[in-house]
Amino acid sequence: MSERSNVAMLCFGPAPASLRDGLSVAQQIGDTLWVANDETTSLERLQIHDAAPGDVVRCDEHQSFALMKYLDLPIPESDAEIDIEGLGYATDSGYLWVVGSHSLKRKKAEADKTAQKNIKRLSTLEADGNRFLLARIPVVQQNDSYALAKKVDSDGRTAAQLRGNKVGNDLTAQIAEDEQLRDFLRIPGKDNGFDIEGLAVIGSRLLLGLRGPVLRGWTVMLEIEPELKDGSSDTLVLKKIGPDGRRYRKHFFALNGLGVRDLCISGDDLLILAGPTMDLDGPVTVFRWRGGFVSGEESVVFADQLETVLDVPFGQGDDHAEGMCLFDADEQGRELLLIVYDSAAQSRRHGDLSVEGDLFVLSPPD
C-alpha cells in the first residue's frame, strides 16, 4: 500500500476564500498545476516550486482562466457553474480536456424552511446547461509557464467542444437510447443518477468515469473518441466506436460498490479514485487496472483484476477526495500521486486562501 509522502500547499489569491474549499480536479502540466472548483466556470493555474527534502511543496502565483473566453458556454455567466469534474492533458496534441458532470441536481432542504417548503424543495430537479460541457483547449507556453489559448496560429490548434445546448449534448443523446443507462439521466447525480466524475486521455480517446449509476455494485465507464465535425474548427462530434454503431463503449468495474471520483493514467495502467456514489461519507480507495484499454473492446473488470493502491483518508461531513493527478517524482525518484479535496477540513485550510493537498508515494505495480 502507498503512504503519504508530503503535502502540497495550494495558495490562491486574489480569489474568493471559498475557491479552495471545493476542488474537484487536478492536472500537472510541466511546472504548473491546474485545478478547478466545481461551482465555478474557470480553471485555476498554480506554479509549482521545487521543495527541499522534507519541506512542503508550494504551489502559488495563482491565475484564473475564465472558460467563457475560450468556449461557447450555454449559459455565459460567471456564476452559472459548469460542475467541472474531469480534467486530462493530451501530451501528444497539447490539448487540455475538460468535462462537466452532465448531471441533474436536486434542491437541498434548509433548516429555516417549513416542512412543506422543504418537501417542495426536495421534489425540485434542476438542469444547469453548462454541466453538459465536454471540450478541449490548446495549452501554450507563456513566459516560461503554460496558458490556455482559443486558437494557435502556429500549428492550427483550436478550442472546440462537443455539440450540445442547455439541455444536453451528443453524448446524452446517445445515452438516452441505451437500455441500461437511459433511465438514470432523469435522476440527480447524488441520487445514484447519471454523473460524470473523472476523465482520462488515452491517445485520441477519452475515458469518462461515472460516479453513478452503480449497477448492482458495478461502476460504469464510458469510452468515447471525439473528432472535429466536418467543416468546423470548434465543434466536436463522437465517432462510431462501439458495438452496433454506438458512439461509445461501456466498461464495468467491480469497485466494492463505489463510484468513480477521478481517473488518471500511469504508464499503461489506469488509476481509479473511487468513493461513495450517494451523498455520503465513506471509504475512498485508489485502484490500479494494469494495461487497461489496449484491446479496443468493451470490458467487465472483476475485483481480482484490480490492485488496491491506497485507502484515502476521509472526514465526517468534510474532506471528500475529488481530484487526483500524477505529480513529479520526489527527490528519491519515486512517482507521487496528488489528491485534492472537496469540502476541505478546517485543518487543511491555512490563512484565508491556502489549502493542503496530499502527496502519496505511488508504489509500482507488483
N, C-alpha and C positions, 0 to 999 in steps of 0.2 A: 504494500500500500504506500502511496505517496505521502509526503509530510510537508507541512508548511515550512517554507524556507525563509520568507521575508514578507514585508509589507510594501505595497506601492501607495504612496501618498498622492492623491489626485487633488490638485489645487485649482479651483475655479474662481474666476473673477476678471472684471466685474460681472456678476451674474446674480440672479435670484438665489437666495440661500437654499430654496427647495430643489434646485437643479441637481445637487449632489445626492439627494435622498431617494431618487427613483431611477437609478442607472439600470438599463436593460440590455445593453450590448457593449462589446469591446472588440477592437481590432487594432493590432500594431502594424504600422507601415513604416519601415525604416526606424528612425528615431522619434517617430510620432505615435501617439496613442489616440485612437478615435473612439468616442463613447457617445451615448445619447440617453436622454431622459425620455421615458415613453409617453410623457404628457406634453411634449414639445413638437415643433416642426423643424428642428435643426439638428445638425451633428456638431459635436464639440471636439476640437483638436487640442491635445496637450503635448508638450515637448518632454521627452524622456531624458533624464540626466543620469550619467553613469554614477554609480554609488560605490564608495569604498567598502571593502568587506565588512559586513555586519551593520552597515548603515541602511536606513530606509531608502528605497528608490523613490525619487521625487519626480512627479510629472506636473508641469506647470506651464506658464506662458499661454494661458488659455485663449483660444479664438473660436468663436461660434460661426458656423456656416448655415445660413437660412436656406432650407431646401427649395423654397419657392423661387429662389434666384436661378435655379438650375432645372427645375421641373415644373410642369403644369399641374399643380395640386387641384383636385376637385373643389376644395374649399380653401381658397388662397388667403386665409387669415392666420396670423401668427399664433392665435390661441386655439386653432382647430387642430387638435393633436393628430399625429399620424399613428401613434401607438407603435413606434419603431421597436421591432422585436428580433430582427436579424440583420447582421452586417457581415459581409465577406469580401475579401480582396482577391482579385484575379491577377496574380503577378505577371502572367504572360501577356495579358492585354492591357493592364494598367487601369482596370475599372474597379470602382468600389460599388458593390451591390448592396441595396437596402430594401427591406421588406417590412410592411406593416402587418398587424395581427390578422387582418381580414375578418375580424370577429364582431359580433354584436355585443352590446353591453346592457346590463340590467341596472336600473336606478337603485341606489342604496337606501335603506331605511335610516332615518335620522332621529336621534333621541328627543329632539324638541318638537317633533311632529306627533299628531294624534295617531291612534291605531289605524283608523280608516284611511288617513292620508298616507301612512306608511304602506298599508296594503296596496293602495293605488300605485305608489312608487315602485313597489316590488312587482307589480304587474306591467310596468312600462319598460319596453325594449327600445333601444336607440341604435341607429346605424350611423357612425361618423364616416363620411365619404372618404376622408384621407386615409383611413385604415386600409383601403383597398389599393395600396401602393406597392408596386414592385418595380424597381428602377436600377439603372446603372449610371454612374457619374465618373467621368475621367478624373484621375489623380495626376497632378503635375508637380514638378519640382518648383519651388518658390523660395528664393533667398535661403538656400541650404536647408529647406524644410519641404513639406508637402502641402498642397492645397487642392481644392476642387475646381473644376472648370466646366462650363457649359459646352464649349467646343474647343478643340485643339487643332489649330490650322496646320501645324507641322506634320501631323500624322492622320488627320481626319477623324479622330475620335469625337463622339458627340454624346451628350447626356440623352438618355432615352428611357421610356417607361412602358410597362405593359398596358395595352389598350384597355380602357375602362372608364368609369364615371362615378357618380356619387353613390351608386347602389351596388357596384360590383365591377368585375373585370373579366378578362378572358379565362382566367383560372377558375373563378367562382362559377362561371357559366358552364365550364366543363364538369366541376364537382356537382352541379345541380342535376346532372344526368347520371351520376354514379349511385347505384342502388345501395351501396354500403354507407356512403358518406353524405348523401344529399340532405337527409333529414336533419343533420347536425348543423347545417348552415343557418337554420332558423332558431338555434339555441345559443344563448350567450356563451362566450368563451369560458367564463368561470363557472358555468353550469355543466361542464363537460361538452360544450358545443365546439364548433369548428374554430380553431385558434392556432395561428402560426406563431411559433416562438423559437425559431432557430433557422439559420441559413448557413450552408457550406458550399463553397465553389469547387467543382470538380471538372477542370477543363472548361468546356463550353456548357456544361450542365450545372444546374443548381439543385441542391437538396434542401427541401423545406421540412423542418421538424414540427410536428403538431403537439401542442400541449394537450389538446383534445380534438376529437374524441379519443378516449382509450376504450377499446372494444374488448370486453371480457379479459381485461388485463393487458391487451396488446396495443402498443403505441404505433401510430401511423406516421410514415414519412412519405413525402411526395417528391419525385424527381422530375424536373422539367428542363427544357432546353429552349430558352428564349432566343429569338433572332429578329433582326430588323424587318419590318413589313416592307414588301416590295415598293420601291419608290419613296420610302420615308427615311429620314435620318434621326427621328426622335420617337418613333412608335414601335414597340416590340409586340410580336405575336409568338405563340407557342408552336414549336414543331411537333409533328406526329411522331412520338417515340414509343408509345405504349401498345399493348395488345389491341386488336380490332380498331386501329386508327386513333386510339386515345392520344391526347396531347400531354400525358403524364404517365409515370409508372408509380405503382404503390409498393411500399416496403413496410413490413410489420416486424416489430421488435418486442421481445419479452423483457420488459424493464421493471419487473416486480410491481406492476400496476401503476407505475409513474408515467408522466408525460414528459415531452421534451421541453427544456428551458433554454438550451442553446446547443449549437454544434460547432465543431471546428475540425480541420484536417491536420493530422500529424504524420508526415510522410505518406505512406499508403493506407494509413489507418483513419478511421472515423472516431472522434471523441464525442460523447453524448453527455451533456449535463441534463440530468433527469430530476424532476421534482413532482409534487402533487399536482394533479390536473385541476382540482377544485380549489376554492379559496381557503386553503388550509395551511397551517404549519405542519411540517412533516419531513420525512427523510429526503435528503438530496444526495445524489450519487453521480460520479463521473464514470461512465463505462467506455471501454475501448472495443471497437469492432475491427479486427485486423484484416487488412487487404480489402476493405469494403468497396463495392461498386466497380469492380473491374470487369464484370461479365456483361453488363448492359441488360440484365434481366431483372424481373421483379423478384423480391426476396421475402422469406419468412425466417427470421433470425431468432433461434431459441436461446434461452438463458445460458446454456453451457457453451455457446459460441461467443460469448462476451466476457471480457475481463473487467473486474471491478478495479478501477484505478484509485479512487479515493472516495471517502464519505465526507461530504462538505458540512461544516457546522451550520446550524440554522437556529433562529431565535423563536421566541413566542410572541407573535404579532409583529415581528420585525426581522431584519437580516435574512431576506429571501434571495438566495443566489439566482441571478437572472442572466448574467452575461459572462462569457469566458473567451480567452484567446491565448494562443501560444505567445510566450514572451521570450526575449533574447536570453540566451544561456547565461548562467551566472559565472562568477569568477572560477568555478571549478569545471566549467564546460557542461553543466547539466541543463537540460531543457526545462523551462519553467512554464507553468500554466497560471495565468492571471484570472481571478474570479472577482466580479463586482456584484454589488447587492442592491436590490430594491428595498425600500423602507429601511434604510441603513440604521443600525442600532446607535444609540447615543454614544456608546464607547468608540464607535468608528469616526464620529464627527470631531473635527478639530477646528477651533476658531469658528468663523462664520461661513467659510466657503470651502473647506477641505474635508476629504473623506478617505478612509482607508479601503483599499482592495487587498485581497490575499494573493500571495505568490506561493504556489506549491511546486515542489520538485516533481517533474513528470518522469516517473520511473519507466525505463524502456520495457517493451513487452517481453514476457517470459520466453 
